[in-house]
Amino acid sequence: MRKTITAICCIMCSLMNIGAYAHSGFELHKADFYAVLGFEDNAKVTAWMRQISSKMIDGYKGTELPQYGGMDFYNYLKAEFPGFKCKHRLLFHWGYNSRPWNEGLQAKADALPWGRNPDELKRFKHTIADEQQRRNREANAMTEKLFGFASSGKDASYANAMISIVYDVHLLGDYTPDNKDFDGVQDFSSVVGDLINAIRKIDEAQGKALVKSIQTASRQQLPVQQKAAGMLEILQREMPEFLQKAQGGTLKRRFAKQGIIFKDNLR
């Protein structure tokens, strides 16, 4: 009962502070990332956040690459599939662990002649999936290096979880009330589910209270923008403590060895 009241209070507080959320650029997403993770400002951490937020998610065009004939990904996609064009949120806003597809992309394909050819539609989907995997590999390698994780076993789960948290916080930021165009943004319930999975990968037992707070807030009968603002409030309040206590403090100590310190250091 107390958790339910706390979650409702958080949401109400977020409604009174709607103006605090604006996500027109990286700096405003970055503020959310640091508040949720609880880290002190760190140049390497900021570079990691920028890789996920600006390059992996919002950088839908990508960089010019040899495999795309010297073009960036988006222009390659347009060249390979005539008539295709889209808003940036139709690409790479589907969640780190989600299928790289959405209704908006399906509608774009359906409206073009090649989209009615099963082989071409399959090739289109594979082209997008391959680029998503390329971006995921880059983010994963950067995450392992930043936090000192190995590339297999439990460490691989930790790396996936840390990327997922930042990815999902970015998507929550795209849902908050200052944004008006939600075409392509991942389904809210999927974002919530991925966050919960990430917490459980890090430490299922320690994360029970945080998961309960998230689940309670997600069930509130409120517009999705308001629920997203409330969810960010909960994550900012509870995630830093969870990360510090996870695995008996092991992760916190490992982060410290990499020079990553929590702002409010728990004893």
Backbone bond lengths (Angstrom), bond angles and torsions (degrees), N, CA, C in turn:
res aa  C-N    CA-C-N  psi(-1)  N-CA   C-N-CA  omega(-1)  CA-C   N-CA-C  phi
1 M - - - 1.451 - - 1.530 111.05 -
2 R 1.353 115.38 -44.04 1.452 119.84 179.87 1.524 111.21 -62.27
3 K 1.351 116.55 -39.42 1.473 120.69 178.38 1.526 110.83 -62.93
4 T 1.332 116.08 -39.98 1.461 120.36 -179.85 1.521 110.50 -62.93
5 I 1.345 115.99 -44.59 1.464 120.30 179.28 1.520 110.44 -63.34
6 T 1.345 116.03 -41.09 1.465 120.09 178.94 1.520 111.31 -61.46
7 A 1.336 116.72 -44.63 1.464 120.93 -179.34 1.526 110.65 -62.00
8 I 1.341 116.37 -42.65 1.466 119.97 -179.75 1.527 110.21 -64.77
9 C 1.332 115.91 -41.56 1.467 119.59 178.68 1.519 111.47 -61.38
10 C 1.349 115.91 -40.12 1.467 119.95 178.26 1.518 111.03 -60.78
11 I 1.314 115.80 -44.45 1.458 119.90 -178.98 1.520 110.53 -64.13
12 M 1.339 116.82 -42.24 1.459 119.80 179.78 1.523 110.57 -63.86
13 C 1.339 116.12 -39.03 1.466 119.19 177.17 1.513 111.11 -62.04
14 S 1.336 116.06 -40.01 1.469 119.73 -179.75 1.511 111.01 -64.29
15 L 1.338 116.84 -35.61 1.462 120.16 179.68 1.513 110.85 -66.49
16 M 1.329 117.48 -34.10 1.454 120.52 179.72 1.521 111.27 -75.77
17 N 1.352 116.18 -14.44 1.462 119.72 -177.33 1.518 111.32 -121.07
18 I 1.323 117.37 34.00 1.460 121.37 -177.65 1.521 111.80 -55.24
19 G 1.322 116.78 -35.23 1.456 119.71 -178.38 1.504 113.67 -64.67
20 A 1.357 116.64 -15.38 1.461 119.49 -179.83 1.515 111.64 -72.31
21 Y 1.327 118.35 -16.03 1.453 121.29 -176.50 1.519 110.84 -105.55
22 A 1.277 115.72 122.79 1.461 122.06 173.87 1.515 106.06 -153.85
23 H 1.326 118.01 130.37 1.459 119.76 -170.37 1.523 111.28 -131.15
24 S 1.324 114.41 51.04 1.458 119.57 -179.22 1.523 112.40 -83.56
25 G 1.327 118.35 -7.16 1.452 120.10 -179.08 1.518 111.68 -160.29
26 F 1.322 116.49 177.68 1.457 121.58 -173.97 1.519 113.04 -61.87
27 E 1.331 117.94 -41.34 1.459 119.93 -174.55 1.522 111.90 -57.07
28 L 1.309 117.24 -35.35 1.459 120.42 -178.32 1.524 111.65 -78.57
29 H 1.325 117.17 -33.26 1.465 119.71 170.92 1.541 109.22 -66.65
30 K 1.321 116.40 -41.70 1.464 120.76 -178.64 1.525 111.43 -58.77
31 A 1.312 116.73 -39.96 1.465 120.06 178.45 1.526 110.71 -59.17
32 D 1.337 117.05 -40.20 1.463 121.04 176.09 1.526 111.11 -64.25
33 F 1.336 116.69 -44.51 1.469 120.31 -177.70 1.532 110.98 -59.08
34 Y 1.335 115.82 -48.95 1.460 119.24 -178.73 1.529 111.37 -64.74
35 A 1.325 116.61 -38.79 1.466 119.97 179.97 1.529 111.12 -65.90
36 V 1.325 116.78 -38.24 1.465 120.60 -179.15 1.525 111.51 -74.46
37 L 1.309 117.88 -44.14 1.468 120.38 -178.07 1.524 112.22 -77.84
38 G 1.325 116.40 -30.58 1.458 120.28 177.77 1.513 114.70 82.68
39 F 1.325 118.75 14.54 1.463 121.85 -178.69 1.528 110.93 -81.01
40 E 1.327 114.97 150.73 1.454 119.92 167.15 1.524 108.80 -67.57
41 D 1.323 116.64 152.47 1.457 121.06 178.84 1.526 109.59 -57.03
42 N 1.332 115.85 131.91 1.459 121.23 -173.75 1.528 107.11 -149.50
43 A 1.323 116.64 127.41 1.467 120.52 -174.87 1.529 112.34 -59.65
44 K 1.335 116.80 -40.07 1.471 119.78 -179.38 1.525 111.20 -69.57
45 V 1.330 116.12 -38.72 1.461 119.88 177.17 1.529 110.08 -65.09
46 T 1.330 117.03 -41.85 1.465 120.77 178.60 1.519 111.15 -61.88
47 A 1.347 117.29 -40.68 1.460 120.53 178.32 1.527 110.60 -63.11
48 W 1.328 116.70 -38.35 1.475 121.96 176.46 1.525 110.95 -64.23
49 M 1.308 116.53 -45.40 1.459 120.88 177.58 1.530 111.19 -60.29
50 R 1.333 115.44 -42.26 1.469 119.43 -179.68 1.528 110.90 -64.82
51 Q 1.330 116.56 -37.43 1.463 120.18 178.41 1.523 110.69 -59.21
52 I 1.328 116.43 -45.94 1.463 120.43 -178.18 1.522 111.40 -72.85
53 S 1.316 116.68 -47.89 1.461 121.18 -172.31 1.524 113.69 -76.46
54 S 1.323 116.21 -50.52 1.471 120.38 -173.25 1.522 113.35 -88.36
55 K 1.342 116.21 -39.70 1.463 119.01 -175.57 1.519 112.46 -91.40
56 M 1.328 116.55 -42.27 1.461 120.34 -174.90 1.523 112.06 -80.55
57 I 1.342 117.39 -41.32 1.459 121.34 -175.60 1.529 111.52 -97.46
58 D 1.323 116.89 -63.53 1.467 119.44 -174.45 1.529 113.08 -77.95
59 G 1.332 116.86 -21.74 1.465 119.46 -179.22 1.513 111.74 -80.63
60 Y 1.322 116.16 62.89 1.464 120.17 -173.19 1.524 112.65 -64.06
61 K 1.324 117.54 -27.42 1.469 119.01 179.24 1.518 111.51 -72.34
62 G 1.333 116.75 -36.63 1.454 120.10 -179.19 1.519 112.24 78.05
63 T 1.325 116.03 -172.85 1.462 121.71 179.64 1.524 109.93 -104.14
64 E 1.293 116.21 161.22 1.467 120.86 178.31 1.527 108.91 -69.40
65 L 1.335 115.77 128.50 1.457 121.11 -175.59 1.530 111.00 -133.33
66 P 1.337 117.50 148.04 1.468 120.66 179.54 1.526 113.21 -57.75
67 Q 1.350 116.86 -38.49 1.468 119.37 -177.90 1.527 112.86 -66.74
68 Y 1.320 115.39 -14.06 1.468 119.59 176.62 1.526 111.22 -107.95
69 G 1.333 114.74 24.76 1.462 119.76 178.01 1.511 112.95 64.61
70 G 1.335 116.19 30.84 1.461 120.69 -179.75 1.516 113.13 82.66
71 M 1.313 117.60 1.85 1.464 121.26 177.44 1.520 109.95 -95.35
72 D 1.334 115.64 164.72 1.455 118.54 169.67 1.526 108.71 -79.95
73 F 1.318 116.65 168.70 1.459 121.10 -173.71 1.526 112.49 -59.48
74 Y 1.322 116.82 -46.03 1.461 120.11 -175.24 1.531 111.40 -64.18
75 N 1.327 117.11 -43.62 1.466 119.46 179.46 1.525 111.24 -69.64
76 Y 1.332 117.31 -31.62 1.461 120.70 174.17 1.525 109.94 -64.07
77 L 1.332 115.91 -43.58 1.462 121.09 179.69 1.528 110.61 -60.75
78 K 1.319 116.66 -42.36 1.468 120.61 179.04 1.522 111.72 -67.09
79 A 1.339 115.96 -35.81 1.468 119.37 179.97 1.531 111.48 -71.59
80 E 1.325 116.47 -38.00 1.457 121.53 -177.86 1.528 112.85 -76.95
81 F 1.331 115.44 -28.27 1.467 120.36 -175.67 1.530 108.89 -128.65
82 P 1.345 115.49 85.13 1.468 121.98 -172.33 1.526 113.30 -52.38
83 G 1.326 113.41 135.92 1.456 119.92 177.68 1.514 114.18 91.44
84 F 1.334 116.59 -12.19 1.467 118.60 -177.70 1.520 110.87 -78.14
85 K 1.302 116.08 135.28 1.458 124.50 168.27 1.523 106.72 -159.65
86 C 1.346 117.00 155.64 1.465 118.90 -177.55 1.521 110.93 -159.42
87 K 1.329 114.95 164.87 1.458 122.14 171.80 1.526 108.57 -71.20
88 H 1.334 115.85 158.43 1.463 118.41 -172.95 1.519 112.73 -65.37
89 R 1.338 119.28 -28.60 1.462 119.83 -176.52 1.533 113.45 -78.11
90 L 1.318 117.58 -5.99 1.463 118.54 173.96 1.524 111.13 -77.55
91 L 1.331 116.31 -14.16 1.462 120.74 178.77 1.526 110.28 -117.82
92 F 1.316 116.41 132.52 1.469 125.46 171.21 1.527 114.87 68.63
93 H 1.332 117.24 15.75 1.462 120.44 175.40 1.531 110.63 -108.29
94 W 1.324 116.54 33.27 1.462 120.66 -175.12 1.522 112.93 -106.59
95 G 1.293 119.56 3.67 1.458 122.06 179.20 1.513 111.84 95.99
96 Y 1.316 116.02 144.35 1.461 121.34 -174.30 1.526 112.28 -61.16
97 N 1.325 117.47 -37.65 1.460 121.19 -178.07 1.521 113.48 -103.79
98 S 1.320 116.74 13.05 1.461 120.85 -175.49 1.526 111.97 -96.40
99 R 1.321 114.91 158.90 1.458 121.05 174.25 1.532 108.90 -62.46
100 P 1.338 117.97 128.78 1.471 120.92 -176.23 1.529 112.57 -77.00
101 W 1.307 114.50 72.11 1.467 120.37 -178.15 1.520 108.36 -161.87
102 N 1.331 117.06 155.88 1.457 120.86 175.07 1.528 109.40 -156.60
103 E 1.310 115.92 171.42 1.458 121.09 -177.19 1.526 111.81 -63.36
104 G 1.320 116.10 -33.56 1.466 119.55 179.19 1.513 112.33 -62.68
105 L 1.330 117.36 -43.13 1.463 120.96 177.91 1.523 110.95 -66.56
106 Q 1.331 115.48 -38.85 1.463 119.13 177.53 1.522 110.81 -61.01
107 A 1.329 116.60 -42.53 1.467 120.79 179.47 1.522 111.18 -64.80
108 K 1.330 117.38 -39.14 1.467 120.92 177.64 1.526 110.20 -61.91
109 A 1.336 116.68 -45.59 1.462 120.65 -179.50 1.528 111.00 -65.39
110 D 1.324 116.32 -41.71 1.475 120.71 -178.60 1.513 111.92 -61.19
111 A 1.329 117.18 -27.72 1.464 121.30 -175.91 1.531 113.39 -85.09
112 L 1.350 116.77 -4.69 1.457 120.28 -176.68 1.527 110.41 -115.51
113 P 1.342 118.21 148.37 1.475 121.11 -175.28 1.523 113.87 -54.54
114 W 1.338 118.05 -44.18 1.466 120.28 -177.91 1.524 111.95 -66.85
115 G 1.344 117.26 -22.22 1.458 120.86 -179.30 1.514 113.37 -67.56
116 R 1.333 116.36 -16.22 1.460 120.28 178.50 1.527 112.05 -93.52
117 N 1.336 114.91 1.09 1.465 121.57 175.07 1.529 107.95 -98.13
118 P 1.336 118.46 111.95 1.476 120.74 -175.48 1.522 113.84 -54.37
119 D 1.335 117.09 -37.26 1.462 119.84 -179.04 1.526 111.46 -68.69
120 E 1.334 115.96 -40.31 1.464 119.68 179.52 1.527 111.21 -70.68
121 L 1.306 116.54 -38.22 1.467 119.49 177.38 1.524 110.08 -63.41
122 K 1.327 116.08 -40.82 1.462 120.53 177.46 1.528 110.89 -62.55
123 R 1.338 116.17 -41.58 1.469 120.22 179.31 1.527 110.59 -65.10
124 F 1.324 116.34 -39.35 1.464 121.55 177.65 1.532 110.22 -60.23
125 K 1.327 116.64 -47.51 1.459 121.19 179.42 1.529 111.39 -63.34
126 H 1.325 116.58 -40.73 1.459 119.96 179.84 1.528 111.71 -66.59
127 T 1.324 116.44 -37.30 1.464 120.78 178.81 1.519 110.38 -61.44
128 I 1.317 116.38 -44.13 1.467 121.25 178.52 1.528 110.57 -66.93
129 A 1.332 116.75 -44.25 1.469 120.73 -179.21 1.528 111.18 -62.72
130 D 1.328 117.31 -38.99 1.465 120.95 179.37 1.530 110.84 -63.93
131 E 1.334 116.34 -41.06 1.461 119.74 178.77 1.528 110.63 -67.89
132 Q 1.336 116.63 -38.88 1.460 119.69 176.32 1.523 110.58 -60.36
133 Q 1.324 117.25 -43.53 1.460 120.88 179.39 1.529 111.16 -64.09
134 R 1.327 116.30 -38.27 1.475 119.88 177.76 1.530 110.38 -61.79
135 R 1.312 115.92 -45.41 1.467 120.19 179.12 1.529 110.92 -65.38
136 N 1.321 116.40 -40.61 1.463 120.21 178.22 1.535 111.33 -60.62
137 R 1.336 116.14 -41.88 1.466 119.63 179.91 1.530 110.79 -62.12
138 E 1.331 116.68 -42.23 1.465 120.63 178.84 1.520 111.09 -61.39
139 A 1.339 115.78 -47.06 1.460 120.15 -179.31 1.524 111.04 -64.85
140 N 1.311 116.68 -39.49 1.463 120.62 -178.80 1.528 111.09 -65.32
141 A 1.337 117.16 -44.43 1.470 120.71 179.30 1.527 110.53 -62.28
142 M 1.327 116.50 -40.46 1.466 120.82 -179.84 1.530 110.62 -67.01
143 T 1.325 116.35 -37.49 1.463 121.55 -179.46 1.523 110.84 -67.96
144 E 1.320 117.11 -43.64 1.464 121.14 178.31 1.528 111.03 -60.77
145 K 1.317 115.91 -42.12 1.470 119.98 -179.77 1.524 110.84 -68.21
146 L 1.326 117.41 -43.65 1.459 121.53 -177.13 1.521 112.15 -62.38
147 F 1.324 116.84 -47.42 1.461 121.11 -173.71 1.532 114.03 -96.08
148 G 1.325 117.23 -4.59 1.452 120.47 179.72 1.514 113.13 76.32
149 F 1.326 116.78 31.39 1.462 121.15 179.20 1.518 110.99 -87.40
150 A 1.324 115.90 146.77 1.459 120.84 171.39 1.525 109.03 -77.34
151 S 1.336 116.30 170.69 1.470 121.04 -174.72 1.525 113.59 -92.60
152 S 1.326 116.90 6.85 1.464 119.00 -178.41 1.521 109.94 -145.84
153 G 1.329 115.26 175.76 1.451 120.97 176.35 1.515 113.41 64.27
154 K 1.335 115.45 -147.91 1.467 121.47 -177.27 1.523 111.56 -62.37
155 D 1.328 116.28 -35.42 1.465 119.46 179.49 1.521 111.99 -59.82
156 A 1.320 116.77 -37.13 1.459 120.19 178.38 1.528 110.60 -62.88
157 S 1.337 116.84 -37.33 1.464 120.84 176.69 1.517 111.15 -66.65
158 Y 1.334 116.61 -39.59 1.467 119.72 177.90 1.528 110.89 -62.75
159 A 1.335 116.51 -43.67 1.469 120.18 179.59 1.521 110.47 -61.52
160 N 1.327 116.78 -45.29 1.460 120.92 178.19 1.526 110.56 -59.28
161 A 1.328 116.80 -42.45 1.457 121.06 -177.93 1.525 111.86 -65.79
162 M 1.322 117.24 -42.33 1.472 119.81 -178.73 1.527 111.12 -65.52
163 I 1.342 116.79 -41.49 1.466 119.32 175.66 1.519 110.12 -62.89
164 S 1.336 116.18 -44.18 1.461 120.56 -177.84 1.517 111.88 -59.44
165 I 1.329 117.02 -41.16 1.463 120.27 -179.54 1.523 110.26 -60.72
166 V 1.326 117.07 -48.43 1.468 119.89 179.90 1.527 110.84 -65.06
167 Y 1.324 116.29 -42.70 1.472 121.08 178.86 1.530 109.90 -58.14
168 D 1.328 116.26 -47.92 1.468 120.45 -176.55 1.524 112.00 -70.21
169 V 1.324 117.27 -35.01 1.465 119.76 176.34 1.526 110.12 -64.94
170 H 1.327 116.83 -37.74 1.473 119.93 174.48 1.530 110.20 -59.19
171 L 1.336 117.21 -46.31 1.461 120.74 -178.92 1.528 111.23 -65.14
172 L 1.328 117.31 -37.79 1.465 120.21 174.85 1.522 110.48 -61.68
173 G 1.333 116.43 -40.07 1.462 120.34 176.85 1.513 111.98 -61.40
174 D 1.332 116.29 -35.11 1.466 119.98 178.03 1.528 112.17 -71.35
175 Y 1.321 116.57 -17.58 1.461 121.10 -179.86 1.527 113.35 -91.25
176 T 1.331 118.12 -14.89 1.457 119.65 -172.35 1.530 111.78 -68.92
177 P 1.355 117.46 162.58 1.472 121.95 -164.76 1.524 116.97 -60.26
178 D 1.339 119.18 -19.78 1.463 119.15 179.93 1.520 111.95 -70.79
179 N 1.341 117.69 -19.17 1.460 120.82 -179.09 1.529 110.44 -92.56
180 K 1.312 116.10 140.01 1.465 120.95 -176.16 1.524 113.34 -112.67
181 D 1.316 117.00 -21.29 1.465 121.22 -175.99 1.528 108.92 -107.66
182 F 1.320 117.83 110.36 1.454 121.81 -176.03 1.522 112.95 -109.20
183 D 1.334 117.56 13.28 1.461 120.61 177.98 1.526 109.95 -59.01
184 G 1.319 115.95 122.74 1.457 120.43 174.30 1.511 115.54 92.59
185 V 1.333 118.25 -15.00 1.459 119.26 -179.50 1.527 109.78 -68.74
186 Q 1.323 115.77 137.50 1.460 121.67 -177.62 1.527 111.71 -53.84
187 D 1.327 116.59 142.83 1.456 122.12 176.17 1.529 110.19 -50.59
188 F 1.331 116.32 132.71 1.459 121.34 -173.78 1.527 112.14 -57.70
189 S 1.324 117.19 -43.08 1.465 120.26 -179.12 1.523 111.07 -63.08
190 S 1.338 117.50 -31.75 1.466 120.63 177.42 1.519 111.19 -69.58
191 V 1.343 116.75 -37.77 1.466 120.67 176.76 1.526 109.70 -62.46
192 V 1.336 116.01 -45.28 1.463 121.11 179.03 1.528 110.50 -61.31
193 G 1.331 116.82 -45.29 1.458 120.77 179.57 1.512 112.61 -61.76
194 D 1.328 117.16 -39.38 1.461 120.58 179.72 1.527 111.08 -68.32
195 L 1.329 116.78 -38.15 1.466 120.67 176.57 1.529 110.60 -60.53
196 I 1.313 115.38 -45.28 1.467 120.25 -179.92 1.528 110.49 -62.67
197 N 1.320 116.88 -42.38 1.467 120.47 177.55 1.529 111.21 -61.03
198 A 1.338 116.45 -40.05 1.464 120.57 179.95 1.524 110.82 -64.07
199 I 1.321 116.77 -43.32 1.467 120.88 179.00 1.523 110.10 -61.80
200 R 1.311 116.52 -43.34 1.475 120.24 -179.33 1.526 111.75 -67.37
201 K 1.328 118.14 -31.90 1.465 120.39 176.60 1.524 110.83 -65.26
202 I 1.314 116.24 -34.44 1.461 120.19 -178.73 1.525 111.06 -75.77
203 D 1.338 116.73 -49.69 1.466 120.46 178.56 1.528 107.84 -169.60
204 E 1.335 116.05 99.22 1.461 120.12 -174.49 1.528 112.22 -63.53
205 A 1.317 117.43 -42.70 1.464 120.14 -178.05 1.525 111.33 -67.05
206 Q 1.323 116.25 -48.44 1.465 120.34 -178.83 1.530 111.64 -65.58
207 G 1.313 116.19 -26.79 1.456 120.57 -175.36 1.515 115.57 -87.95
208 K 1.324 118.09 1.94 1.472 120.39 -174.59 1.520 112.88 -58.87
209 A 1.315 117.49 -44.26 1.465 120.48 -178.04 1.526 110.86 -65.89
210 L 1.330 116.64 -42.17 1.459 120.53 179.01 1.523 111.04 -65.05
211 V 1.325 116.73 -42.84 1.467 120.42 177.75 1.526 110.59 -60.06
212 K 1.332 116.45 -41.94 1.464 120.03 179.64 1.520 111.16 -63.07
213 S 1.332 117.05 -41.03 1.467 120.94 177.93 1.526 110.77 -61.33
214 I 1.339 115.98 -43.50 1.459 121.29 -179.88 1.524 110.62 -64.21
215 Q 1.317 116.32 -46.05 1.465 120.27 -179.26 1.525 111.61 -62.78
216 T 1.324 116.99 -42.04 1.464 121.02 179.42 1.519 111.01 -62.11
217 A 1.335 116.91 -45.80 1.462 120.76 -179.42 1.524 111.70 -65.88
218 S 1.338 116.46 -36.32 1.474 119.45 -177.50 1.521 112.36 -68.34
219 R 1.335 116.83 -20.12 1.467 120.53 -178.60 1.528 113.05 -90.36
220 Q 1.315 117.57 -3.70 1.461 119.89 -179.54 1.530 110.48 -63.80
221 Q 1.312 116.05 140.59 1.469 121.78 -179.92 1.525 109.01 -84.05
222 L 1.327 114.50 76.33 1.463 122.11 -178.21 1.523 109.06 -136.08
223 P 1.330 117.79 157.34 1.469 119.57 172.97 1.522 109.98 -56.19
224 V 1.324 116.10 147.34 1.458 120.47 -173.20 1.527 112.31 -60.03
225 Q 1.354 117.45 -33.51 1.466 119.02 179.33 1.524 110.98 -62.69
226 Q 1.320 116.33 -39.81 1.458 120.64 -179.90 1.527 111.04 -71.28
227 K 1.325 116.44 -36.47 1.463 119.28 176.72 1.532 110.60 -64.64
228 A 1.326 117.31 -38.31 1.467 120.80 179.10 1.518 110.80 -63.96
229 A 1.343 116.79 -42.29 1.463 120.29 177.56 1.524 110.65 -62.63
230 G 1.323 116.44 -42.19 1.456 120.36 177.37 1.515 112.56 -64.73
231 M 1.325 116.46 -37.97 1.463 121.06 179.13 1.530 110.85 -63.83
232 L 1.317 116.67 -40.86 1.460 119.67 177.83 1.524 110.90 -63.25
233 E 1.313 116.99 -38.42 1.467 120.64 177.06 1.532 110.53 -59.90
234 I 1.315 116.69 -44.75 1.466 120.93 179.86 1.523 111.20 -63.85
235 L 1.322 116.66 -46.20 1.465 120.60 -179.86 1.522 111.44 -62.15
236 Q 1.317 116.97 -40.54 1.465 120.12 179.82 1.520 111.67 -65.74
237 R 1.302 116.91 -31.84 1.459 120.82 -178.94 1.528 112.15 -81.49
238 E 1.335 117.96 -37.72 1.461 120.47 -168.86 1.528 115.72 -109.50
239 M 1.309 118.52 -26.12 1.464 120.09 -175.96 1.533 113.65 -65.48
240 P 1.350 120.17 -43.32 1.467 118.17 -178.95 1.528 113.36 -58.02
241 E 1.323 116.79 -42.21 1.463 119.69 179.09 1.530 110.66 -66.29
242 F 1.327 116.44 -40.66 1.463 119.54 177.49 1.527 111.32 -58.70
243 L 1.318 117.19 -47.21 1.461 120.62 -178.16 1.528 111.53 -63.11
244 Q 1.327 116.98 -35.92 1.463 119.62 -179.61 1.526 112.18 -71.68
245 K 1.320 117.37 -32.21 1.462 121.20 -178.19 1.530 113.09 -90.97
246 A 1.335 117.00 -14.94 1.464 120.92 -175.74 1.524 111.58 -58.21
247 Q 1.332 114.58 141.12 1.466 121.70 179.75 1.530 111.85 52.69
248 G 1.340 114.74 40.17 1.461 119.52 177.40 1.513 113.96 63.38
249 G 1.311 117.80 25.69 1.459 121.66 -179.76 1.517 113.89 87.86
250 T 1.337 116.67 2.04 1.468 120.38 -177.94 1.518 112.11 -61.77
251 L 1.335 116.73 -44.93 1.458 119.30 -179.29 1.524 111.41 -64.06
252 K 1.304 116.56 -41.51 1.464 120.54 178.54 1.528 110.39 -57.90
253 R 1.325 116.77 -43.99 1.464 120.35 179.80 1.525 111.27 -66.94
254 R 1.316 115.69 -38.12 1.468 118.76 178.04 1.522 111.06 -66.58
255 F 1.319 116.40 -40.35 1.465 119.84 177.37 1.529 110.09 -61.59
256 A 1.330 116.50 -42.55 1.463 120.55 -178.45 1.529 111.34 -60.43
257 K 1.342 116.59 -37.30 1.466 120.26 178.07 1.522 111.72 -63.10
258 Q 1.328 115.64 -25.54 1.469 120.73 178.37 1.529 111.42 -92.02
259 G 1.327 116.62 5.16 1.460 120.89 179.32 1.517 113.88 83.50
260 I 1.336 117.34 15.90 1.466 122.06 -178.94 1.526 107.63 -103.87
261 I 1.327 116.08 112.20 1.459 122.54 -172.44 1.526 109.72 -115.33
262 F 1.324 116.07 142.77 1.457 120.42 176.07 1.527 109.93 -79.63
263 K 1.310 115.25 140.50 1.469 120.93 -176.71 1.522 111.28 -63.90
264 D 1.339 116.31 -49.11 1.460 121.57 176.47 1.521 107.40 -103.21
265 N 1.295 116.27 91.06 1.462 122.36 -170.28 1.529 110.64 -76.14
266 L 1.337 117.01 115.86 1.460 120.93 177.91 1.521 110.60 -79.23
267 R 1.299 115.75 140.75 1.480 120.89 177.66 1.527 109.80 -83.80
